[in-house]
């Protein structure tokens, strides 16, 4: 088929020249403005390359003056490109509106997709230059701190390219995890995120990581990207009044490939291609789900399968219509101009057209007294007045303007410091009130998760003993017995470690009982590297795992591999730890 098309390239061009498009519909005499919305799409048609032209390739794409476009060969440096919803003439003004949005503490996303060899990496690299220049040229009001993280997504794994660029190279790129926190936001666990202070520094990091990205020669592209590259910029307002960080995602997707493009691939290339196409297929499923939900009259919450791949999980803020934060998104559909790629071009534009349907906006679930995420500042202040104890903490000191979501994100140090501004309030009262607030928040998230599971067919039984498996609470519910007389595996206790213990904390130290010391193997080493060898008083000593403070307020992580021998005499009291699946941390139950 390709040989037939190449042999008839001149005839094809002659037919294109003789084609007369239908007259445009008459309007009021001026070009209509593109509709204002939170998601815009533009198309870039790259120019015919020299080797394509010498091989007889003819362009199959025509720029239309009637669709907010421009005729001529597009060049990203001059900001001229193809057509879709917006007049994509000045590239800097097209991506510019995202920057003030992110600068003010919101989420913005820009990603390019299309067939392999369609110019996605080239386009994103030029956009990154514009973003770097506009971030630091002083055109944006106020002072901000900018942090960058760069990683690649291959299959279901994410690898830190930025950390690899600081060490030996791509082979040493450590994996990172994409985890959802209790607010529904996706966090990068263990990702390297340095601060950048000028445009040149940011561009240098981008160039260093670009060299480490997985590429390979394919039938269509000698330097085809074999992974999705993500550059995330986090914009922090140093003002203590602003709690929300702004995020800008710049994403260069790996190109889709047709069967004819992978005929000569080996086993490794075939595996990579399969993983790329699967992730792009899930991306298309998310697009379909949003489009279907928009066209449907049903009020039922749509199911968007963004958790099925690392790519769409990274883009959760784009595809979750009920997410906690509103997002503005710009999509660049890149196409090859050659008439040999007509099928791939039509497929790319088809999904651009699907995305052009206005997606459902993030809907507020409405006020719920048991769900702090739904509270306004007025609701937060009412909760402080009625629930903060005696004396009541002054709401204008603790939450002068924060909503419920912002109030929950307040660091515990700031929470306590603000609380202490009220005369008579102690640190213990402030910590107890913070714990009460977070217990309410985690309970609300757990109930929401249970409702979702029930809707999907899961049945819950309140009498099921497994329902208590997320807590260290004694399943036998023994009361009136001293805790030292009912020590069991899984019990969490506060203890007083010796002064030389390396993991000793000033406030409180916690362990989880594993077994009596006499049941421990002689091959076990404690956290200090000493052999665990039982000698005397076996009944009064236990092998325990350390429970160390987690990164979130009042959270803990149980380190099973860090063990200590704890005598009963050093145990102070029992505490109840509850595991929260949303954050994957433990919290002390009130």
MIKOL-20835 format. One record per residue (C-alpha): chain; x negated, y, z negated. Coordinates in nm, 2 decimals. Layout:
% MIKOL-20835
> chain/x/y/z
> A/X/Y/Z .
...
***
This chain:
% MIKOL-20835
> chain/x/y/z
> A/0.00/0.00/0.00 .
> A/-0.28/0.24/-0.08 .
> A/-0.45/0.18/0.25 .
> A/-0.11/0.25/0.43 .
> A/-0.07/0.58/0.24 .
> A/-0.43/0.69/0.32 .
> A/-0.39/0.60/0.69 .
> A/-0.07/0.82/0.70 .
> A/-0.20/1.11/0.48 .
> A/-0.19/1.36/0.77 .
> A/0.17/1.27/0.86 .
> A/0.27/1.30/0.49 .
> A/0.12/1.65/0.47 .
> A/0.30/1.75/0.79 .
> A/0.63/1.64/0.65 .
> A/0.57/1.84/0.33 .
> A/0.49/2.15/0.53 .
> A/0.82/2.12/0.73 .
> A/1.02/2.06/0.41 .
> A/1.26/2.35/0.33 .
> A/1.38/2.35/-0.03 .
> A/1.75/2.44/-0.09 .
> A/1.81/2.80/-0.17 .
> A/1.79/2.89/-0.54 .
> A/2.12/2.97/-0.72 .
> A/2.19/3.34/-0.74 .
> A/2.15/3.49/-1.09 .
> A/2.19/3.83/-1.24 .
> A/1.89/3.96/-1.06 .
> A/1.62/3.86/-1.31 .
> A/1.44/3.55/-1.40 .
> A/1.61/3.37/-1.69 .
> A/1.40/3.34/-2.01 .
> A/1.31/2.99/-2.13 .
> A/1.53/2.89/-2.42 .
> A/1.39/2.96/-2.76 .
> A/1.34/2.64/-2.96 .
> A/1.09/2.45/-3.18 .
> A/0.97/2.22/-2.90 .
> A/0.85/2.34/-2.56 .
> A/0.71/2.15/-2.27 .
> A/0.47/2.25/-2.00 .
> A/0.32/2.06/-1.71 .
> A/-0.03/2.09/-1.58 .
> A/-0.11/1.96/-1.23 .
> A/-0.48/1.93/-1.20 .
> A/-0.65/2.01/-0.87 .
> A/-0.75/1.75/-0.62 .
> A/-1.11/1.64/-0.70 .
> A/-1.38/1.64/-0.44 .
> A/-1.41/1.26/-0.42 .
> A/-1.04/1.24/-0.38 .
> A/-1.03/1.50/-0.10 .
> A/-1.32/1.32/0.08 .
> A/-1.13/0.99/0.06 .
> A/-0.82/1.15/0.23 .
> A/-0.60/1.19/-0.08 .
> A/-0.31/1.44/-0.02 .
> A/-0.12/1.62/-0.30 .
> A/0.22/1.50/-0.38 .
> A/0.31/1.78/-0.62 .
> A/0.45/2.12/-0.51 .
> A/0.47/2.42/-0.73 .
> A/0.82/2.57/-0.74 .
> A/0.87/2.95/-0.77 .
> A/1.23/2.88/-0.89 .
> A/1.12/2.69/-1.21 .
> A/0.92/2.96/-1.40 .
> A/0.61/2.85/-1.21 .
> A/0.33/2.98/-0.99 .
> A/0.20/2.85/-0.66 .
> A/-0.17/2.78/-0.61 .
> A/-0.45/2.57/-0.75 .
> A/-0.43/2.56/-1.13 .
> A/-0.73/2.64/-1.34 .
> A/-0.72/2.62/-1.71 .
> A/-0.98/2.89/-1.76 .
> A/-0.75/3.14/-1.60 .
> A/-0.45/3.00/-1.77 .
> A/-0.27/2.91/-1.45 .
> A/-0.10/2.57/-1.45 .
> A/0.20/2.38/-1.34 .
> A/0.57/2.40/-1.41 .
> A/0.83/2.28/-1.65 .
> A/1.02/2.48/-1.90 .
> A/0.79/2.77/-1.96 .
> A/0.60/3.01/-1.74 .
> A/0.26/2.86/-1.81 .
> A/0.05/3.15/-1.67 .
> A/-0.13/3.28/-1.97 .
> A/-0.25/2.97/-2.16 .
> A/-0.36/3.18/-2.46 .
> A/-0.02/3.33/-2.51 .
> A/0.14/2.98/-2.47 .
> A/-0.05/2.83/-2.76 .
> A/-0.08/3.16/-2.95 .
> A/0.27/3.15/-3.11 .
> A/0.17/2.83/-3.29 .
> A/-0.12/3.00/-3.47 .
> A/0.08/3.27/-3.66 .
> A/0.33/2.99/-3.74 .
> A/0.06/2.77/-3.89 .
> A/-0.12/3.08/-4.04 .
> A/0.19/3.14/-4.25 .
> A/0.19/2.79/-4.40 .
> A/0.39/2.59/-4.15 .
> A/0.32/2.28/-3.93 .
> A/0.24/2.31/-3.56 .
> A/0.15/2.04/-3.31 .
> A/0.01/2.05/-2.96 .
> A/-0.05/1.72/-2.77 .
> A/-0.12/1.63/-2.41 .
> A/-0.01/1.31/-2.25 .
> A/-0.01/1.15/-1.90 .
> A/-0.18/0.90/-1.68 .
> A/-0.55/0.83/-1.72 .
> A/-0.76/1.07/-1.53 .
> A/-0.49/1.34/-1.53 .
> A/-0.70/1.60/-1.71 .
> A/-0.57/1.57/-2.07 .
> A/-0.91/1.58/-2.24 .
> A/-1.02/1.87/-2.02 .
> A/-0.70/2.07/-2.10 .
> A/-0.72/2.00/-2.47 .
> A/-1.08/2.10/-2.49 .
> A/-1.00/2.44/-2.33 .
> A/-0.71/2.48/-2.57 .
> A/-0.94/2.40/-2.86 .
> A/-1.17/2.68/-2.75 .
> A/-0.88/2.92/-2.74 .
> A/-0.76/2.81/-3.08 .
> A/-1.11/2.85/-3.23 .
> A/-1.14/3.20/-3.09 .
> A/-0.80/3.32/-3.20 .
> A/-0.84/3.18/-3.55 .
> A/-1.15/3.39/-3.62 .
> A/-1.12/3.70/-3.40 .
> A/-0.94/3.89/-3.68 .
> A/-0.61/3.92/-3.48 .
> A/-0.42/3.72/-3.75 .
> A/-0.32/3.91/-4.07 .
> A/-0.46/3.81/-4.41 .
> A/-0.74/3.60/-4.54 .
> A/-0.73/3.22/-4.50 .
> A/-0.96/2.92/-4.55 .
> A/-0.98/2.68/-4.25 .
> A/-1.06/2.31/-4.30 .
> A/-1.10/2.06/-4.02 .
> A/-1.07/1.68/-3.99 .
> A/-1.12/1.49/-3.67 .
> A/-1.04/1.12/-3.62 .
> A/-0.94/0.87/-3.35 .
> A/-0.66/0.63/-3.34 .
> A/-0.72/0.29/-3.18 .
> A/-0.46/0.03/-3.22 .
> A/-0.34/0.04/-3.58 .
> A/-0.67/0.17/-3.71 .
> A/-0.79/0.53/-3.78 .
> A/-1.16/0.62/-3.78 .
> A/-1.32/0.93/-3.91 .
> A/-1.52/1.08/-3.62 .
> A/-1.63/1.38/-3.82 .
> A/-1.79/1.18/-4.09 .
> A/-1.96/0.96/-3.83 .
> A/-2.11/1.27/-3.66 .
> A/-2.28/1.35/-3.99 .
> A/-2.44/1.01/-4.01 .
> A/-2.56/0.75/-3.76 .
> A/-2.29/0.77/-3.50 .
> A/-1.97/0.60/-3.38 .
> A/-2.06/0.26/-3.51 .
> A/-2.06/0.40/-3.86 .
> A/-1.73/0.58/-3.83 .
> A/-1.55/0.48/-4.15 .
> A/-1.18/0.39/-4.15 .
> A/-0.93/0.62/-4.30 .
> A/-0.57/0.55/-4.41 .
> A/-0.25/0.74/-4.32 .
> A/-0.03/0.72/-4.63 .
> A/0.30/0.89/-4.70 .
> A/0.32/1.08/-5.03 .
> A/0.63/1.12/-5.25 .
> A/0.72/1.43/-5.04 .
> A/0.74/1.23/-4.72 .
> A/0.42/1.40/-4.58 .
> A/0.15/1.19/-4.42 .
> A/-0.19/1.23/-4.59 .
> A/-0.53/1.13/-4.47 .
> A/-0.70/0.92/-4.73 .
> A/-1.08/0.94/-4.76 .
> A/-1.10/1.17/-4.46 .
> A/-1.40/1.41/-4.44 .
> A/-1.26/1.77/-4.43 .
> A/-1.53/2.04/-4.43 .
> A/-1.45/2.41/-4.43 .
> A/-1.53/2.61/-4.12 .
> A/-1.59/2.99/-4.13 .
> A/-1.64/3.09/-3.77 .
> A/-1.55/2.98/-3.42 .
> A/-1.89/2.85/-3.32 .
> A/-1.90/2.62/-3.62 .
> A/-1.56/2.47/-3.54 .
> A/-1.65/2.42/-3.17 .
> A/-1.98/2.25/-3.26 .
> A/-1.80/2.00/-3.48 .
> A/-1.55/1.93/-3.20 .
> A/-1.82/1.87/-2.94 .
> A/-2.02/1.64/-3.18 .
> A/-1.71/1.42/-3.24 .
> A/-1.61/1.42/-2.87 .
> A/-1.94/1.24/-2.79 .
> A/-1.85/0.97/-3.04 .
> A/-1.50/0.90/-2.91 .
> A/-1.44/0.56/-2.75 .
> A/-1.46/0.58/-2.37 .
> A/-1.51/0.33/-2.09 .
> A/-1.51/0.31/-1.71 .
> A/-1.18/0.20/-1.56 .
> A/-1.05/0.17/-1.21 .
> A/-0.90/0.52/-1.22 .
> A/-1.15/0.71/-1.44 .
> A/-1.52/0.66/-1.50 .
> A/-1.49/0.82/-1.85 .
> A/-1.15/0.71/-1.96 .
> A/-1.06/0.77/-2.33 .
> A/-0.99/0.44/-2.51 .
> A/-0.84/0.60/-2.82 .
> A/-0.62/0.89/-2.92 .
> A/-0.82/1.18/-3.06 .
> A/-0.67/1.41/-3.33 .
> A/-0.81/1.74/-3.45 .
> A/-0.63/1.86/-3.76 .
> A/-0.68/2.21/-3.89 .
> A/-0.56/2.29/-4.24 .
> A/-0.50/2.66/-4.32 .
> A/-0.52/2.74/-4.69 .
> A/-0.40/3.08/-4.82 .
> A/-0.62/3.16/-5.12 .
> A/-0.33/3.36/-5.28 .
> A/-0.19/3.17/-5.58 .
> A/0.16/3.27/-5.47 .
> A/0.15/3.05/-5.16 .
> A/0.15/2.68/-5.23 .
> A/0.21/2.54/-4.88 .
> A/-0.09/2.48/-4.65 .
> A/-0.05/2.53/-4.28 .
> A/-0.14/2.24/-4.05 .
> A/-0.22/2.25/-3.68 .
> A/-0.26/1.92/-3.49 .
> A/-0.44/1.92/-3.16 .
> A/-0.40/1.57/-3.00 .
> A/-0.55/1.43/-2.69 .
> A/-0.37/1.10/-2.61 .
> A/-0.53/0.81/-2.43 .
> A/-0.40/0.78/-2.08 .
> A/-0.15/0.52/-1.98 .
> A/-0.26/0.27/-1.71 .
> A/-0.06/0.08/-1.45 .
> A/-0.12/-0.29/-1.38 .
> A/-0.31/-0.21/-1.06 .
> A/-0.56/0.00/-1.26 .
> A/-0.66/-0.28/-1.50 .
> A/-0.70/-0.56/-1.25 .
> A/-1.08/-0.57/-1.29 .
> A/-1.09/-0.52/-1.67 .
> A/-1.26/-0.77/-1.90 .
> A/-1.12/-0.90/-2.22 .
> A/-1.22/-0.60/-2.43 .
> A/-1.08/-0.35/-2.18 .
> A/-0.76/-0.55/-2.16 .
> A/-0.72/-0.55/-2.53 .
> A/-0.78/-0.18/-2.55 .
> A/-0.54/-0.11/-2.27 .
> A/-0.27/-0.32/-2.44 .
> A/-0.31/-0.13/-2.77 .
> A/-0.29/0.20/-2.59 .
> A/0.01/0.11/-2.39 .
> A/0.19/-0.03/-2.70 .
> A/0.13/0.30/-2.90 .
> A/0.25/0.50/-2.60 .
> A/0.55/0.28/-2.56 .
> A/0.64/0.35/-2.93 .
> A/0.59/0.72/-2.86 .
> A/0.84/0.69/-2.58 .
> A/1.08/0.50/-2.81 .
> A/1.06/0.79/-3.05 .
> A/1.14/1.03/-2.77 .
> A/1.44/0.82/-2.66 .
> A/1.57/0.81/-3.02 .
> A/1.56/1.18/-3.06 .
> A/1.72/1.23/-2.72 .
> A/2.00/0.98/-2.80 .
> A/2.06/1.14/-3.14 .
> A/2.09/1.48/-2.98 .
> A/2.34/1.36/-2.71 .
> A/2.54/1.15/-2.96 .
> A/2.83/1.31/-3.14 .
> A/2.78/1.07/-3.44 .
> A/2.67/1.22/-3.77 .
> A/2.48/0.91/-3.86 .
> A/2.12/0.95/-3.93 .
> A/1.92/0.84/-3.63 .
> A/1.66/0.57/-3.66 .
> A/1.32/0.69/-3.51 .
> A/1.05/0.42/-3.52 .
> A/0.76/0.65/-3.60 .
> A/0.62/0.41/-3.86 .
> A/0.54/0.14/-3.60 .
> A/0.21/0.28/-3.49 .
> A/-0.06/0.51/-3.63 .
> A/-0.01/0.75/-3.35 .
> A/0.36/0.82/-3.42 .
> A/0.30/0.80/-3.79 .
> A/0.06/1.09/-3.75 .
> A/0.33/1.27/-3.56 .
> A/0.59/1.20/-3.82 .
> A/0.66/1.57/-3.87 .
> A/0.75/1.59/-3.51 .
> A/0.98/1.29/-3.48 .
> A/1.15/1.28/-3.83 .
> A/1.45/1.51/-3.79 .
> A/1.51/1.50/-4.16 .
> A/1.16/1.57/-4.26 .
> A/1.08/1.81/-4.54 .
> A/0.90/2.07/-4.34 .
> A/1.00/2.24/-4.01 .
> A/0.76/2.20/-3.72 .
> A/0.69/2.37/-3.39 .
> A/0.56/2.15/-3.12 .
> A/0.41/2.22/-2.78 .
> A/0.37/1.93/-2.53 .
> A/0.15/1.94/-2.22 .
> A/0.24/1.68/-1.96 .
> A/-0.06/1.63/-1.74 .
> A/-0.02/1.47/-1.39 .
> A/-0.25/1.36/-1.11 .
> A/-0.18/1.55/-0.78 .
> A/-0.26/1.26/-0.55 .
> A/0.02/1.10/-0.36 .
> A/-0.12/0.76/-0.46 .
> A/-0.01/0.84/-0.82 .
> A/0.34/0.94/-0.74 .
> A/0.49/0.67/-0.96 .
> A/0.29/0.76/-1.27 .
> A/0.36/1.13/-1.20 .
> A/0.74/1.07/-1.19 .
> A/0.72/0.87/-1.51 .
> A/0.53/1.15/-1.69 .
> A/0.77/1.41/-1.58 .
> A/1.07/1.19/-1.67 .
> A/0.96/1.19/-2.03 .
> A/0.89/1.56/-2.02 .
> A/1.25/1.61/-1.91 .
> A/1.37/1.39/-2.20 .
> A/1.17/1.60/-2.44 .
> A/1.32/1.91/-2.30 .
> A/1.65/1.82/-2.46 .
> A/1.67/2.03/-2.78 .
> A/1.59/1.78/-3.07 .
> A/1.79/1.78/-3.39 .
> A/1.65/2.04/-3.63 .
> A/1.54/1.94/-3.97 .
> A/1.85/1.94/-4.18 .
> A/1.86/2.03/-4.54 .
> A/2.03/1.75/-4.74 .
> A/2.20/2.01/-4.96 .
> A/2.17/2.08/-5.33 .
> A/2.16/1.78/-5.56 .
> A/2.09/1.83/-5.93 .
> A/1.91/1.50/-5.95 .
> A/1.68/1.57/-5.64 .
> A/1.43/1.85/-5.71 .
> A/1.33/1.86/-5.34 .
> A/1.67/2.02/-5.27 .
> A/1.65/2.30/-5.53 .
> A/1.63/2.67/-5.45 .
> A/1.44/2.90/-5.68 .
> A/1.76/2.97/-5.87 .
> A/1.81/2.60/-5.93 .
> A/1.45/2.56/-6.05 .
> A/1.49/2.85/-6.30 .
> A/1.81/2.70/-6.43 .
> A/1.63/2.36/-6.48 .
> A/1.34/2.53/-6.66 .
> A/1.58/2.72/-6.90 .
> A/1.79/2.41/-6.98 .
> A/1.53/2.13/-6.98 .
> A/1.19/2.27/-7.08 .
> A/1.24/2.22/-7.46 .
> A/1.22/2.45/-7.76 .
> A/1.11/2.72/-7.72 .
> A/1.24/2.75/-7.36 .
> A/0.96/2.82/-7.11 .
> A/1.01/3.16/-6.94 .
> A/1.13/3.08/-6.58 .
> A/0.99/3.40/-6.44 .
> A/0.64/3.30/-6.56 .
> A/0.66/2.93/-6.45 .
> A/0.84/2.97/-6.12 .
> A/0.86/3.33/-6.01 .
> A/0.96/3.24/-5.65 .
> A/0.90/2.86/-5.59 .
> A/1.16/2.63/-5.44 .
> A/1.20/2.28/-5.57 .
> A/0.95/2.14/-5.32 .
> A/0.70/2.41/-5.39 .
> A/0.75/2.37/-5.77 .
> A/0.67/2.00/-5.74 .
> A/0.35/2.07/-5.55 .
> A/0.22/2.31/-5.81 .
> A/-0.10/2.17/-5.95 .
> A/-0.07/2.05/-6.31 .
> A/-0.34/2.29/-6.43 .
> A/-0.15/2.59/-6.29 .
> A/0.18/2.44/-6.43 .
> A/0.04/2.43/-6.78 .
> A/-0.14/2.76/-6.76 .
> A/0.18/2.94/-6.64 .
> A/0.38/2.76/-6.92 .
> A/0.14/2.88/-7.19 .
> A/0.22/3.24/-7.09 .
> A/0.55/3.19/-7.29 .
> A/0.49/3.26/-7.67 .
> A/0.52/2.94/-7.88 .
> A/0.48/2.69/-7.60 .
> A/0.20/2.44/-7.65 .
> A/0.00/2.23/-7.40 .
> A/0.18/1.91/-7.52 .
> A/0.52/2.07/-7.45 .
> A/0.40/2.18/-7.10 .
> A/0.26/1.84/-7.01 .
> A/0.58/1.67/-7.14 .
> A/0.80/1.90/-6.93 .
> A/0.58/1.84/-6.62 .
> A/0.62/1.46/-6.68 .
> A/1.00/1.50/-6.71 .
> A/1.01/1.69/-6.38 .
> A/0.81/1.43/-6.20 .
> A/1.00/1.14/-6.35 .
> A/1.32/1.30/-6.21 .
> A/1.15/1.35/-5.87 .
> A/1.02/0.99/-5.84 .
> A/1.35/0.84/-5.96 .
> A/1.53/1.04/-5.68 .
> A/1.28/0.91/-5.42 .
> A/1.32/0.55/-5.55 .
> A/1.70/0.58/-5.53 .
> A/1.68/0.71/-5.18 .
> A/1.45/0.43/-5.08 .
> A/1.70/0.18/-5.23 .
> A/1.99/0.33/-5.04 .
> A/1.79/0.30/-4.72 .
> A/1.71/-0.07/-4.79 .
> A/2.07/-0.14/-4.87 .
> A/2.18/0.02/-4.54 .
> A/1.94/-0.21/-4.36 .
> A/2.10/-0.52/-4.52 .
> A/1.90/-0.56/-4.84 .
> A/2.11/-0.65/-5.14 .
> A/2.00/-0.54/-5.49 .
> A/2.09/-0.73/-5.81 .
> A/2.06/-0.53/-6.13 .
> A/2.01/-0.86/-6.32 .
> A/1.73/-0.97/-6.09 .
> A/1.41/-1.01/-6.30 .
> A/1.21/-0.90/-6.00 .
> A/1.37/-0.55/-6.03 .
> A/1.14/-0.48/-6.32 .
> A/0.82/-0.60/-6.14 .
> A/0.72/-0.24/-6.07 .
> A/0.69/-0.16/-6.44 .
> A/0.46/-0.27/-6.71 .
> A/0.75/-0.28/-6.95 .
> A/0.79/-0.60/-7.16 .
> A/1.04/-0.81/-6.97 .
> A/1.14/-0.99/-7.30 .
> A/1.25/-0.64/-7.43 .
> A/1.11/-0.72/-7.78 .
> A/1.16/-0.44/-8.02 .
> A/1.06/-0.38/-8.38 .
> A/0.74/-0.57/-8.34 .
> A/0.40/-0.40/-8.36 .
> A/0.25/-0.39/-8.01 .
> A/-0.08/-0.55/-8.13 .
> A/0.13/-0.86/-8.22 .
> A/0.28/-0.90/-7.87 .
> A/-0.02/-0.82/-7.65 .
> A/0.03/-0.99/-7.31 .
> A/-0.12/-0.98/-6.96 .
> A/0.01/-0.67/-6.77 .
> A/0.05/-0.46/-7.09 .
> A/-0.08/-0.10/-7.05 .
> A/-0.24/0.05/-7.37 .
> A/-0.42/0.36/-7.47 .
> A/-0.76/0.29/-7.62 .
> A/-1.05/0.47/-7.78 .
> A/-1.37/0.37/-7.59 .
> A/-1.71/0.41/-7.74 .
> A/-1.90/0.74/-7.67 .
> A/-2.14/0.57/-7.43 .
> A/-1.86/0.43/-7.21 .
> A/-1.92/0.57/-6.86 .
> A/-1.55/0.62/-6.77 .
> A/-1.45/0.79/-7.10 .
> A/-1.21/1.08/-7.06 .
> A/-1.15/1.37/-7.31 .
> A/-0.77/1.35/-7.31 .
> A/-0.66/0.99/-7.29 .
> A/-0.80/0.65/-7.18 .
> A/-0.59/0.37/-7.05 .
> A/-0.64/0.00/-6.97 .
> A/-0.42/-0.28/-6.85 .
> A/-0.46/-0.62/-7.03 .
> A/-0.57/-0.91/-6.80 .
> A/-0.63/-1.20/-7.04 .
> A/-0.77/-1.29/-7.38 .
> A/-1.15/-1.28/-7.38 .
> A/-1.18/-1.66/-7.44 .
> A/-0.99/-1.72/-7.11 .
> A/-1.24/-1.51/-6.91 .
> A/-1.49/-1.68/-6.69 .
> A/-1.86/-1.66/-6.79 .
> A/-1.94/-1.53/-6.44 .
> A/-1.74/-1.20/-6.50 .
> A/-1.93/-0.88/-6.54 .
> A/-1.78/-0.57/-6.71 .
> A/-1.79/-0.22/-6.56 .
> A/-2.13/-0.16/-6.70 .
> A/-2.28/-0.47/-6.54 .
> A/-2.29/-0.68/-6.87 .
> A/-2.20/-1.05/-6.86 .
> A/-1.86/-1.11/-7.04 .
> A/-1.96/-1.38/-7.29 .
> A/-1.72/-1.46/-7.57 .
> A/-1.89/-1.50/-7.91 .
> A/-1.68/-1.44/-8.22 .
> A/-1.34/-1.29/-8.30 .
> A/-1.21/-1.43/-7.97 .
> A/-0.84/-1.36/-8.07 .
> A/-0.91/-0.99/-8.13 .
> A/-1.07/-0.91/-7.79 .
> A/-0.92/-0.88/-7.44 .
> A/-1.05/-0.85/-7.09 .
> A/-0.88/-0.54/-6.94 .
> A/-0.88/-0.34/-6.61 .
> A/-0.93/0.03/-6.62 .
> A/-0.64/0.26/-6.53 .
> A/-0.80/0.58/-6.41 .
> A/-0.64/0.92/-6.32 .
> A/-0.52/0.94/-5.96 .
> A/-0.54/1.24/-5.72 .
> A/-0.18/1.35/-5.79 .
> A/-0.05/1.51/-6.11 .
> A/0.00/1.26/-6.39 .
> A/-0.08/0.96/-6.16 .
> A/-0.30/0.66/-6.23 .
> A/-0.47/0.39/-6.03 .
> A/-0.53/0.04/-6.18 .
> A/-0.89/-0.07/-6.09 .
> A/-0.88/-0.44/-6.12 .
> A/-1.25/-0.47/-6.02 .
> A/-1.35/-0.24/-6.31 .
> A/-1.31/-0.43/-6.63 .
> A/-1.39/-0.38/-6.99 .
> A/-1.38/-0.58/-7.31 .
> A/-1.14/-0.40/-7.55 .
> A/-1.11/-0.50/-7.91 .
> A/-0.77/-0.48/-8.07 .
> A/-0.91/-0.23/-8.32 .
> A/-0.97/0.02/-8.03 .
> A/-0.62/-0.01/-7.90 .
> A/-0.41/0.29/-8.00 .
> A/-0.06/0.23/-7.86 .
> A/0.13/0.08/-7.58 .
> A/0.24/0.29/-7.28 .
> A/0.47/0.20/-6.99 .
> A/0.33/0.24/-6.64 .
> A/0.57/0.24/-6.35 .
> A/0.46/0.19/-5.99 .
> A/0.59/0.43/-5.73 .
> A/0.60/0.28/-5.37 .
> A/0.62/0.62/-5.21 .
> A/0.29/0.75/-5.35 .
> A/0.13/0.41/-5.43 .
> A/0.03/0.53/-5.77 .
> A/0.13/0.45/-6.13 .
> A/0.30/0.70/-6.36 .
> A/0.36/0.69/-6.73 .
> A/0.73/0.64/-6.80 .
> A/0.89/0.88/-7.03 .
***
